[in-house]
Structures are given as structure tokens and as C-alpha cells.
Amino acid sequence: MELAMDSYGGIALRLGVAFVLAGLVGLEREWQQRPAGLRTHILVAVASALFAVISGAAAEGGGDASRVAAGVVTGIGFIGAGTIMRHGNVVRGLTTAASLWMVAAIGVACGLAWYPAAILATLMSLFTLVAVDWLEEDVLRRSGRVQLNLGTDPERDLIADVTALMNRYGAEVVSLKYGPVRRHEPRRLSVRLQLADKTAQAQLCRELEELDGISDVQME
């Protein structure tokens, strides 16, 4: 098997493009304080690109390149599963798991020198992670759902306490998302929920403010 199917400069370019594109997606996840951030996304994409380069060399040597790509897809499934966490009836981390799957595909595309496809997929990923989130908020407002922004103690994970209180009011928790940690400021916890009894909103907010570790409650 001839590993140098391309010049070493060409191989470095493929890995470098995977590094940059995955870094863009990873930066957004890092900013959102997700379980898998910048380093994880870069490592997944560069490793996938390298596997694609190796699979190309294997194909030139008479090997089965598809088996390498299939192995990448299977391996990403295990990594993505590690980012998914369940808090009561709320599941978190699905979007991050999907973004890892996406950067793996972007890495494979870079390893095969399909740069237009890799760049387009990166732009679509960023649009989905950033712009679609704004659209979701607008749709939720129109559907009558409520978004609460809680100021919380950055040293504590209050998701279990918050969801338990909301379940007492019969609220359907749509999503929970921690914001980035900033020095000398409470950490923001955004909660989207659907209340069966809208008259209970004020009482729910008052009880949330009384929870230990929550400094303020804002409703949108």
C-alpha cells in the first residue's frame, strides 16, 4: 500500500482544512458550554480526515476503502453517546452529539479533498446552530410557550432542582441550556417550557427565586 498517494503537502492541506472547519463548529459549542467543545470537534474532524486519507491509500493498494469510512461512522456513535445526558424527563446533549457526527463527515470530506462539500456543510451547521436557535425562540413565543432565564450560582448544577419544581406545576420542559461562565456574574440557565395553567406562571417564578442558588428569574 502506497501511503503517499498525494504529496505530503496535499495531505497536510486536507488535515488543515478539517482542523479549521471543525474549529468553527467547535467554537460555537465551546461558547455554549456544551459537553464537547473546540478540542473535541477538532480532534474528531482531523481523525476522520486522516482515516479518509488512509482509506484512499488502501483503495489504491486494492483494499476496501468503504470499511474505513464505516468504522468512522460507528466510532462517532460511541463518542456522541457520551455527550447525551438525562435529567429527569429532559434529555440534553443531542445537538452536540449531532454536531460531532457532522464534523466527522466534514473531516471525511476534507480527507477526500471534497472541499466545496465540506465548506458548505460547515456553513449549514453554523446556520443551524446559531440562526435556527433564534427562529426556534420566535416559534415558541408564538405557540404560547414560555422561556425563563435564571441567574444561577456558577459553582452548582441546579437542573435537577429546577426541573423538579417545574414538574410540580405540571410544566412540560422543552429544553434547558446553560450559558457561558463570566467572572463575577451569575451563570444564566435558559429554560423553555409549556405550562398547562398559564395563571401559575407568576407563582412558579416566585418559587424559583426562592430556590437556593438562584439569584434572579426573567420571563420572556
C-alpha positions as CSV (number, residue, x, y, z in Angstrom):
1,M,0.0,0.0,0.0
2,E,1.4,3.4,-1.0
3,L,0.6,5.8,1.8
4,A,1.9,8.8,-0.1
5,M,-1.0,8.8,-2.6
6,D,-0.6,12.6,-2.6
7,S,2.3,14.9,-1.7
8,Y,2.8,15.4,2.0
9,G,1.8,19.0,1.4
10,G,-1.5,17.9,0.0
11,I,-2.2,15.6,2.9
12,A,-1.3,18.4,5.3
13,L,-3.8,20.7,3.4
14,R,-6.6,18.1,3.9
15,L,-5.9,17.8,7.6
16,G,-5.5,21.5,8.0
17,V,-8.8,22.3,6.3
18,A,-10.6,19.8,8.5
19,F,-8.9,21.5,11.5
20,V,-10.2,24.9,10.6
21,L,-13.7,23.9,9.6
22,A,-14.3,21.8,12.7
23,G,-12.8,24.6,14.8
24,L,-15.6,26.9,13.6
25,V,-18.3,24.5,14.7
26,G,-16.4,23.7,17.9
27,L,-16.1,27.3,18.8
28,E,-19.9,27.7,18.8
29,R,-20.3,24.6,21.0
30,E,-17.5,25.9,23.3
31,W,-19.3,29.2,23.7
32,Q,-22.4,27.4,24.7
33,Q,-20.5,25.4,27.3
34,R,-21.5,22.1,25.7
35,P,-20.0,18.8,26.9
36,A,-17.9,18.5,23.7
37,G,-16.3,21.8,22.7
38,L,-13.5,23.1,20.5
39,R,-10.8,20.5,21.1
40,T,-13.2,17.5,20.8
41,H,-14.7,18.7,17.5
42,I,-11.2,19.4,16.0
43,L,-9.8,16.0,17.1
44,V,-12.9,14.2,15.7
45,A,-12.6,16.0,12.3
46,V,-8.9,15.7,11.9
47,A,-9.0,12.0,12.9
48,S,-11.8,11.4,10.4
49,A,-9.8,13.2,7.7
50,L,-6.8,11.0,8.4
51,F,-8.9,7.9,8.2
52,A,-10.2,9.1,4.8
53,V,-6.6,9.6,3.6
54,I,-5.7,6.1,4.8
55,S,-8.8,4.7,3.1
56,G,-7.8,6.3,-0.2
57,A,-4.4,4.8,0.1
58,A,-6.0,1.4,0.9
59,A,-8.1,1.7,-2.2
60,E,-5.1,2.3,-4.3
61,G,-3.5,-0.7,-2.9
62,G,-6.5,-2.9,-3.6
63,G,-8.1,-2.6,-0.1
64,D,-11.7,-1.9,0.8
65,A,-11.9,1.8,1.5
66,S,-15.6,1.7,2.5
67,R,-14.8,-0.3,5.6
68,V,-12.7,2.5,7.0
69,A,-15.5,5.1,6.4
70,A,-18.0,2.7,8.1
71,G,-15.6,2.4,11.1
72,V,-15.6,6.2,11.4
73,V,-19.4,6.4,11.5
74,T,-19.6,3.6,14.1
75,G,-16.9,5.2,16.3
76,I,-18.6,8.6,16.3
77,G,-21.7,6.9,17.6
78,F,-19.9,5.9,20.8
79,I,-18.4,9.4,21.2
80,G,-21.7,11.1,20.6
81,A,-23.5,8.9,23.1
82,G,-21.1,10.2,25.8
83,T,-22.3,13.7,25.3
84,I,-26.0,12.9,25.9
85,M,-27.2,13.3,29.5
86,R,-30.7,12.8,31.0
87,H,-32.0,14.9,33.8
88,G,-35.4,13.6,34.8
89,N,-37.6,13.8,31.8
90,V,-35.2,16.2,30.0
91,V,-32.5,14.9,27.6
92,R,-29.5,17.2,26.9
93,G,-26.6,16.9,24.5
94,L,-28.4,15.6,21.4
95,T,-27.4,18.7,19.4
96,T,-23.8,18.3,20.4
97,A,-23.8,14.6,19.5
98,A,-25.2,15.6,16.1
99,S,-22.5,18.3,15.7
100,L,-19.8,15.7,16.4
101,W,-21.3,13.5,13.7
102,M,-21.4,16.4,11.3
103,V,-17.7,17.3,11.9
104,A,-16.8,13.7,11.4
105,A,-18.5,13.8,7.9
106,I,-16.7,17.2,7.3
107,G,-13.4,15.6,8.2
108,V,-14.0,12.7,5.8
109,A,-14.9,15.1,3.0
110,C,-11.7,17.0,3.6
111,G,-9.7,13.8,3.7
112,L,-11.1,13.0,0.2
113,A,-10.4,16.6,-0.9
114,W,-14.1,17.4,-1.4
115,Y,-13.6,20.9,-0.1
116,P,-16.8,22.5,-1.6
117,A,-18.9,19.9,0.2
118,A,-17.0,20.3,3.4
119,I,-17.3,24.1,3.4
120,L,-21.0,24.0,2.5
121,A,-21.7,21.5,5.3
122,T,-19.8,23.8,7.8
123,L,-21.8,26.8,6.8
124,M,-25.1,24.9,7.1
125,S,-24.0,23.6,10.5
126,L,-23.2,27.1,11.8
127,F,-26.5,28.4,10.4
128,T,-28.4,25.6,12.2
129,L,-26.6,26.1,15.5
130,V,-26.9,29.9,15.6
131,A,-29.6,31.3,13.3
132,V,-32.1,28.4,13.7
133,D,-31.9,28.9,17.5
134,W,-33.3,32.4,17.1
135,L,-36.1,31.1,14.8
136,E,-37.0,28.5,17.4
137,E,-37.4,31.2,20.1
138,D,-39.7,33.1,17.8
139,V,-41.8,30.0,17.1
140,L,-42.0,29.2,20.8
141,R,-43.3,32.6,21.6
142,R,-46.0,32.4,19.0
143,S,-47.0,28.9,20.3
144,G,-47.6,30.2,23.8
145,R,-44.6,28.6,25.3
146,V,-42.5,30.4,27.9
147,Q,-38.8,31.0,28.2
148,L,-37.3,31.6,31.6
149,N,-33.7,33.0,32.1
150,L,-32.4,32.2,35.5
151,G,-29.3,33.6,37.2
152,T,-27.6,30.7,39.0
153,D,-24.6,30.0,41.2
154,P,-21.8,29.1,38.7
155,E,-20.5,26.5,41.2
156,R,-23.7,24.5,41.3
157,D,-25.7,22.4,38.8
158,L,-29.3,23.3,39.6
159,I,-31.0,21.5,36.7
160,A,-32.4,18.7,38.9
161,D,-33.9,21.2,41.4
162,V,-35.4,23.4,38.7
163,T,-37.0,20.5,36.8
164,A,-38.4,19.0,40.0
165,L,-40.1,22.3,40.8
166,M,-41.5,22.7,37.3
167,N,-42.8,19.2,37.3
168,R,-44.8,20.0,40.4
169,Y,-46.6,22.7,38.4
170,G,-47.3,20.2,35.5
171,A,-44.9,22.1,33.2
172,E,-43.5,20.4,30.1
173,V,-39.8,21.3,30.0
174,V,-38.8,21.7,26.3
175,S,-35.1,22.4,26.8
176,L,-32.5,23.6,29.3
177,K,-29.3,25.4,28.3
178,Y,-26.5,26.8,30.4
179,G,-24.9,30.0,29.1
180,P,-21.2,30.7,29.3
181,V,-19.5,31.4,32.6
182,R,-18.5,35.0,33.1
183,R,-16.4,36.3,36.1
184,H,-18.3,38.0,38.9
185,E,-21.7,37.3,37.2
186,P,-24.4,34.6,37.7
187,R,-24.4,31.8,35.2
188,R,-27.5,32.0,33.0
189,L,-29.8,29.0,32.7
190,S,-32.3,29.2,29.9
191,V,-35.4,27.0,30.3
192,R,-38.1,26.6,27.7
193,L,-41.4,25.2,29.0
194,Q,-45.1,24.8,28.3
195,L,-47.4,25.5,31.3
196,A,-50.8,23.8,31.3
197,D,-52.1,26.5,33.6
198,K,-50.8,29.9,32.5
199,T,-52.1,31.6,35.7
200,A,-49.4,29.7,37.6
201,Q,-46.6,31.5,35.8
202,A,-46.2,34.2,38.5
203,Q,-46.2,31.7,41.4
204,L,-43.7,29.5,39.6
205,C,-41.3,32.4,39.1
206,R,-41.6,33.3,42.8
207,E,-40.8,29.8,43.9
208,L,-37.9,29.7,41.5
209,E,-36.5,32.9,43.1
210,E,-36.7,31.2,46.5
211,L,-34.6,28.2,45.4
212,D,-31.1,28.2,46.9
213,G,-28.5,29.1,44.2
214,I,-30.9,31.2,42.0
215,S,-30.3,34.9,42.2
216,D,-32.9,36.2,39.7
217,V,-35.7,35.0,37.3
218,Q,-36.6,36.7,34.0
219,M,-39.5,35.5,31.9
220,E,-40.0,36.1,28.1
